[in-house]
Amino acid sequence: MRFIDEFRDSELAKVVVCELERLAQGRHFRIMEICGGHTHTIYRYGLHDVLPTNIELVHGPGCPVCVLPMGKVDDAIAIAKQDGVILATFGDMVRVPGSQGSLMDAQADGADIRMVYSPLDALKIAQQNPDRKVVFFAIGFETTAPGTAVTLLQAKKLGIKNFFVFCNHVLVVPAIKALLDSPETQLDGFIGPGHVTTVIGSKAWEFIPRDYGKGIVISGFEPLDMLQAIYLLVRQIVEGKPRVDVQYTRAVRPDGNLKAKAVMEQVFDFRETFEWRGLGWIERSALKLRPEFSEFDAEMHFDLPQRQIPDPKVCQCGAVLRGTILPWECKVFGTACTPEHPIGACMVSSEGACAAVYQYGRFSRKVRELLQR
């Protein structure tokens, strides 16, 4: 299949790996892939096993489901349990644990919770149920925020009165700044998120080499994308010339998607601060609706608990998101915490690092060796 098969060419992958082995001799490299989609590519295609042993990949906070604290799940459940409400959300959120269970548990108790593929699906449900209040649980980074913005503009244009958005869109750049400012972060460089950067543009990452002296390569999501991105980053590190490189040139431009950014600016404003799982409170790291869209703001129309709830003590999802431990180093990984019975969000989401390692990494030679120690 064009634009897929050529990025999964095993013979070409061997060539890249050989070049990496030659280039990476003589030192250890610690690289963070920011995006959860990249983490799944690494384990699904066995890249973890073919990379030189001195290239260590750690996983970052690039899973939008994982970074939401438990209190936000409780808020969504509180909305869903109110009379006359239909809560619409992406499938990833349904099984994420809150303090008293998940949205799936609330659904089993009688709440009307529906999985949708886009916010426009939720708007359609509102149109089809004019006697019900329909709330879209909006999550995601800059990749999904434009879709929510377009939906709100459409709702306003159509004069729909029973549609609301519980806005939990978060921003990647402030989270990475917070990581880099933390003394526990020991990294040589980053593999940057391709989809997010398609929207925000590669210029948004120039602060990393400028202010922190580290490199970043924006990567696509196929195996050869990742291998090439790792090669480009290792080359930067070896040469001592940190910069922003774009491997994902078929999608990413320096200024990003100007229309998407314009519609986001029209609908959203920055929150002063927002709580991230594992990273704490980060200034201007999330979005809220502008006052002119307050009629659709679920936080203004529903009573929410808005509690700060720490993760269970045995769950180390926050440490995984900070890159300070790897999933299999969590005390409950694969034993008490599994996709069927998750303790933390990192084991639930389709972009969660723990889910990636559990689903694919158990077959990795390196991971098996580490688990047996």
C-alpha positions as CSV (number, residue, x, y, z in Angstrom):
1,M,0.0,0.0,0.0
2,R,1.5,3.3,-1.1
3,F,2.8,5.5,1.7
4,I,2.8,2.6,4.1
5,D,4.7,-0.4,2.6
6,E,7.7,1.7,1.8
7,F,7.9,2.8,5.5
8,R,7.9,-0.9,6.6
9,D,10.7,-2.2,4.4
10,S,12.7,-4.6,6.6
11,E,15.8,-4.6,4.3
12,L,16.0,-0.8,4.5
13,A,15.5,-1.0,8.2
14,K,18.6,-3.2,8.5
15,V,20.6,-0.6,6.7
16,V,19.5,2.2,9.0
17,V,20.2,0.1,12.1
18,C,23.7,-0.7,10.8
19,E,24.3,3.0,10.3
20,L,23.0,3.7,13.8
21,E,25.4,1.1,15.3
22,R,28.3,2.8,13.5
23,L,27.3,6.3,14.5
24,A,26.4,5.5,18.2
25,Q,29.6,3.9,19.2
26,G,31.3,5.0,22.4
27,R,28.6,6.5,24.6
28,H,25.1,6.0,26.0
29,F,22.1,7.9,24.6
30,R,19.0,8.5,26.6
31,I,16.1,9.6,24.3
32,M,12.5,10.4,25.1
33,E,9.8,9.8,22.5
34,I,7.1,12.2,23.6
35,C,4.1,10.7,21.8
36,G,2.3,7.6,22.9
37,G,1.8,6.6,19.3
38,H,5.5,6.4,18.9
39,T,5.8,4.2,21.9
40,H,3.3,1.7,20.4
41,T,5.3,1.8,17.1
42,I,8.5,1.0,19.0
43,Y,7.1,-2.1,20.6
44,R,4.6,-3.3,17.9
45,Y,7.4,-3.5,15.3
46,G,10.1,-4.7,17.6
47,L,12.3,-1.6,17.3
48,H,13.3,-2.0,20.9
49,D,15.1,-5.2,20.1
50,V,17.0,-4.0,17.0
51,L,18.4,-0.8,18.3
52,P,21.9,-0.7,19.6
53,T,22.0,-1.5,23.4
54,N,23.5,1.9,24.2
55,I,20.4,3.7,22.8
56,E,17.9,3.9,25.6
57,L,14.3,5.0,24.8
58,V,12.1,6.4,27.6
59,H,8.5,7.3,27.3
60,G,7.0,10.8,27.8
61,P,3.7,12.5,28.6
62,G,2.3,12.2,25.1
63,C,-0.8,10.2,26.0
64,P,-3.8,12.7,26.5
65,V,-5.8,10.1,28.4
66,C,-3.0,9.2,30.7
67,V,-2.1,12.8,31.7
68,L,-5.6,13.7,33.0
69,P,-5.7,13.3,36.8
70,M,-8.3,11.1,38.5
71,G,-10.3,14.1,39.6
72,K,-11.2,14.9,36.0
73,V,-12.6,11.4,35.5
74,D,-14.7,11.9,38.7
75,D,-16.0,15.2,37.3
76,A,-17.1,13.5,34.1
77,I,-18.8,10.7,36.0
78,A,-20.6,13.4,38.1
79,I,-21.9,15.0,34.9
80,A,-23.0,11.7,33.5
81,K,-25.0,10.7,36.5
82,Q,-27.2,13.9,36.5
83,D,-30.7,13.5,35.2
84,G,-31.4,14.0,31.6
85,V,-27.7,13.9,30.6
86,I,-26.0,12.0,27.8
87,L,-22.2,12.1,28.1
88,A,-20.3,11.5,24.9
89,T,-16.6,10.7,24.9
90,F,-13.8,8.9,23.0
91,G,-13.5,5.2,23.7
92,D,-10.1,5.6,25.4
93,M,-11.7,7.4,28.3
94,V,-14.4,4.9,29.1
95,R,-12.2,2.5,31.2
96,V,-9.9,5.0,32.8
97,P,-10.1,4.6,36.6
98,G,-11.5,7.4,38.7
99,S,-11.5,7.3,42.5
100,Q,-14.9,5.5,42.6
101,G,-14.7,3.5,39.3
102,S,-14.7,4.4,35.6
103,L,-17.2,5.8,33.1
104,M,-17.9,2.2,32.1
105,D,-18.9,1.4,35.7
106,A,-21.1,4.5,35.7
107,Q,-22.7,3.3,32.5
108,A,-23.4,-0.1,34.1
109,D,-25.1,1.8,36.9
110,G,-27.4,3.4,34.5
111,A,-25.7,6.6,33.2
112,D,-26.1,7.3,29.5
113,I,-22.6,7.3,28.2
114,R,-21.8,7.0,24.5
115,M,-18.6,6.5,22.6
116,V,-18.1,8.8,19.6
117,Y,-15.4,9.2,17.0
118,S,-15.5,13.0,16.9
119,P,-17.1,15.9,18.7
120,L,-19.4,16.3,15.6
121,D,-20.9,12.9,16.5
122,A,-21.7,14.3,19.9
123,L,-23.3,17.4,18.3
124,K,-25.5,15.1,16.2
125,I,-26.6,13.3,19.3
126,A,-27.7,16.6,20.8
127,Q,-29.7,17.4,17.6
128,Q,-31.4,14.0,17.8
129,N,-32.2,14.4,21.5
130,P,-33.5,18.0,22.0
131,D,-35.0,17.1,25.3
132,R,-31.6,15.9,26.8
133,K,-28.4,17.7,27.7
134,V,-25.5,16.3,25.7
135,V,-22.0,16.8,27.1
136,F,-18.9,16.1,25.1
137,F,-15.9,15.1,27.3
138,A,-13.2,16.9,25.3
139,I,-9.7,15.5,25.7
140,G,-6.6,15.5,23.7
141,F,-3.6,17.7,22.7
142,E,-3.5,20.2,19.9
143,T,-4.4,17.4,17.5
144,T,-8.0,17.1,18.6
145,A,-8.6,20.6,19.9
146,P,-9.4,22.1,16.4
147,G,-12.2,19.5,16.0
148,T,-13.8,20.6,19.2
149,A,-13.4,24.2,18.2
150,V,-15.1,23.6,14.8
151,T,-17.9,21.8,16.5
152,L,-18.6,24.6,18.9
153,L,-18.6,27.1,16.0
154,Q,-21.2,24.9,14.3
155,A,-23.3,24.6,17.5
156,K,-23.3,28.3,17.8
157,K,-24.2,28.8,14.2
158,L,-27.1,26.4,14.4
159,G,-28.3,27.8,17.8
160,I,-28.2,24.5,19.6
161,K,-29.0,24.9,23.2
162,N,-28.6,21.4,24.7
163,F,-24.9,20.8,23.7
164,F,-22.1,21.3,26.2
165,V,-18.3,20.7,26.2
166,F,-16.4,19.6,29.3
167,C,-13.0,21.0,28.0
168,N,-9.9,19.1,29.0
169,H,-7.6,19.8,26.0
170,V,-4.0,20.1,27.1
171,L,-0.9,21.5,25.4
172,V,2.3,19.5,24.8
173,V,4.9,22.3,24.8
174,P,4.3,23.5,28.4
175,A,4.6,19.9,29.6
176,I,7.9,19.4,27.9
177,K,9.2,22.7,29.4
178,A,8.1,21.5,32.8
179,L,10.0,18.3,32.3
180,L,13.1,20.0,31.1
181,D,13.0,22.3,34.2
182,S,12.9,19.4,36.5
183,P,16.3,18.3,38.0
184,E,15.3,14.6,37.7
185,T,15.0,14.8,33.9
186,Q,18.2,13.4,32.4
187,L,17.8,13.2,28.6
188,D,20.0,13.7,25.6
189,G,17.2,14.6,23.2
190,F,13.6,14.1,22.0
191,I,11.6,12.4,19.3
192,G,8.8,14.9,18.7
193,P,5.1,14.2,18.2
194,G,4.3,14.2,14.5
195,H,0.5,14.8,14.7
196,V,0.7,17.6,17.2
197,T,3.5,19.3,15.2
198,T,1.4,19.1,12.1
199,V,-0.9,21.6,13.9
200,I,1.5,23.7,15.9
201,G,4.5,23.7,13.5
202,S,8.1,22.7,14.0
203,K,9.0,26.3,15.0
204,A,7.2,25.7,18.3
205,W,10.0,23.4,19.4
206,E,12.9,25.8,18.8
207,F,13.1,26.6,22.5
208,I,14.5,23.1,23.2
209,P,17.9,23.6,21.4
210,R,17.9,27.4,22.1
211,D,17.2,27.3,25.9
212,Y,18.2,23.8,26.9
213,G,20.9,22.8,24.5
214,K,19.1,19.6,23.4
215,G,17.9,18.3,20.0
216,I,14.6,17.2,18.8
217,V,13.5,15.3,15.7
218,I,9.8,15.4,14.6
219,S,8.9,11.9,13.5
220,G,6.2,10.1,11.6
221,F,4.7,6.9,13.0
222,E,5.9,4.0,10.8
223,P,8.9,1.9,11.7
224,L,11.3,3.5,9.2
225,D,10.1,6.9,10.3
226,M,11.1,6.1,13.9
227,L,14.4,4.6,12.9
228,Q,15.4,7.5,10.7
229,A,14.3,10.0,13.4
230,I,16.5,8.2,16.0
231,Y,19.4,8.2,13.5
232,L,19.0,12.0,12.9
233,L,18.8,12.7,16.6
234,V,21.9,10.5,17.5
235,R,23.8,12.4,14.7
236,Q,22.8,15.7,16.3
237,I,24.1,14.5,19.6
238,V,27.4,13.1,18.2
239,E,28.0,16.3,16.3
240,G,27.2,18.5,19.3
241,K,24.8,20.5,17.2
242,P,21.3,20.4,18.8
243,R,18.5,21.7,16.5
244,V,14.9,21.0,15.4
245,D,15.0,18.4,12.6
246,V,11.8,17.3,10.7
247,Q,11.8,13.7,9.6
248,Y,8.0,13.8,9.0
249,T,8.3,16.2,6.1
250,R,5.3,14.8,4.3
251,A,3.0,16.3,7.0
252,V,4.9,18.9,9.1
253,R,5.6,22.5,8.1
254,P,7.5,25.2,10.1
255,D,4.3,27.2,10.9
256,G,2.0,24.2,11.2
257,N,-1.7,24.4,10.2
258,L,-2.6,28.0,10.2
259,K,-6.4,27.4,9.8
260,A,-6.4,24.9,12.7
261,K,-4.5,27.4,15.0
262,A,-6.8,30.2,14.0
263,V,-10.0,28.3,14.9
264,M,-8.5,27.2,18.2
265,E,-7.6,30.8,19.0
266,Q,-11.2,31.9,18.1
267,V,-12.8,29.4,20.5
268,F,-10.3,28.8,23.3
269,D,-8.3,30.7,25.8
270,F,-5.5,29.5,28.1
271,R,-6.2,28.2,31.6
272,E,-4.0,29.9,34.2
273,T,-2.9,26.5,35.5
274,F,-3.9,22.8,35.0
275,E,-3.1,19.6,36.9
276,W,-1.3,16.9,35.0
277,R,-0.9,13.3,36.2
278,G,2.7,12.9,37.3
279,L,3.7,16.5,36.4
280,G,1.6,18.5,38.8
281,W,0.2,21.9,38.1
282,I,1.6,23.6,34.9
283,E,0.8,27.2,34.0
284,R,-1.0,27.9,30.7
285,S,-0.8,24.2,29.8
286,A,-4.5,23.6,29.0
287,L,-7.4,25.3,27.2
288,K,-10.8,26.6,28.3
289,L,-13.7,28.1,26.4
290,R,-13.7,31.8,25.7
291,P,-16.5,33.8,27.4
292,E,-18.4,34.2,24.1
293,F,-18.8,30.4,24.2
294,S,-19.8,30.2,27.8
295,E,-23.3,28.9,26.9
296,F,-21.6,25.6,25.9
297,D,-19.3,25.4,28.9
298,A,-20.1,22.3,31.0
299,E,-18.1,23.7,33.9
300,M,-20.5,26.6,34.2
301,H,-23.7,24.6,33.8
302,F,-23.0,21.6,36.1
303,D,-22.0,21.1,39.7
304,L,-18.6,19.3,39.6
305,P,-16.7,17.8,42.6
306,Q,-13.4,19.3,41.2
307,R,-11.4,17.4,43.8
308,Q,-7.6,16.7,43.6
309,I,-7.3,13.0,43.9
310,P,-3.9,11.3,44.0
311,D,-3.2,8.1,42.1
312,P,-3.3,4.8,44.1
313,K,0.0,4.5,46.0
314,V,0.9,1.3,44.1
315,C,0.4,3.0,40.7
316,Q,3.6,4.5,39.2
317,C,1.9,5.9,36.0
318,G,3.1,9.4,36.9
319,A,6.7,8.3,37.0
320,V,6.3,6.5,33.6
321,L,4.9,9.8,32.2
322,R,7.9,11.7,33.5
323,G,10.3,9.2,32.0
324,T,11.9,8.4,35.4
325,I,10.9,4.7,35.2
326,L,10.0,2.3,32.4
327,P,6.6,0.5,32.5
328,W,8.0,-2.9,33.6
329,E,9.8,-1.2,36.5
330,C,6.4,-0.4,38.1
331,K,5.7,-2.8,41.0
332,V,2.3,-3.8,39.8
333,F,2.9,-4.0,36.0
334,G,1.5,-7.1,34.5
335,T,0.4,-8.5,37.8
336,A,-2.2,-6.5,39.7
337,C,-2.3,-4.0,36.8
338,T,-3.3,-5.4,33.4
339,P,-5.5,-4.1,30.6
340,E,-8.4,-6.2,31.9
341,H,-8.0,-4.8,35.5
342,P,-6.1,-1.5,35.1
343,I,-5.0,0.4,38.2
344,G,-3.6,3.4,36.2
345,A,-4.5,5.2,33.0
346,C,-1.2,4.2,31.3
347,M,-2.5,0.6,31.1
348,V,-5.8,1.6,29.6
349,S,-5.2,4.0,26.8
350,S,-4.4,3.0,23.2
351,E,-1.5,5.4,23.5
352,G,-0.4,4.4,27.0
353,A,3.2,3.3,27.5
354,C,2.2,0.5,29.9
355,A,-0.5,-0.8,27.5
356,A,2.1,-0.8,24.6
357,V,4.7,-2.8,26.6
358,Y,2.0,-5.2,27.9
359,Q,0.5,-5.8,24.5
360,Y,3.7,-6.0,22.4
361,G,6.7,-5.6,24.7
362,R,6.2,-8.9,26.5
363,F,7.4,-10.5,23.2
364,S,10.5,-8.3,23.2
365,R,13.8,-10.1,23.9
366,K,15.1,-7.1,25.9
367,V,12.0,-6.7,28.0
368,R,11.8,-10.4,28.8
369,E,15.4,-10.3,30.0
370,L,14.7,-7.3,32.2
371,L,11.5,-8.8,33.6
372,Q,13.4,-12.0,34.6
373,R,16.1,-10.1,36.6
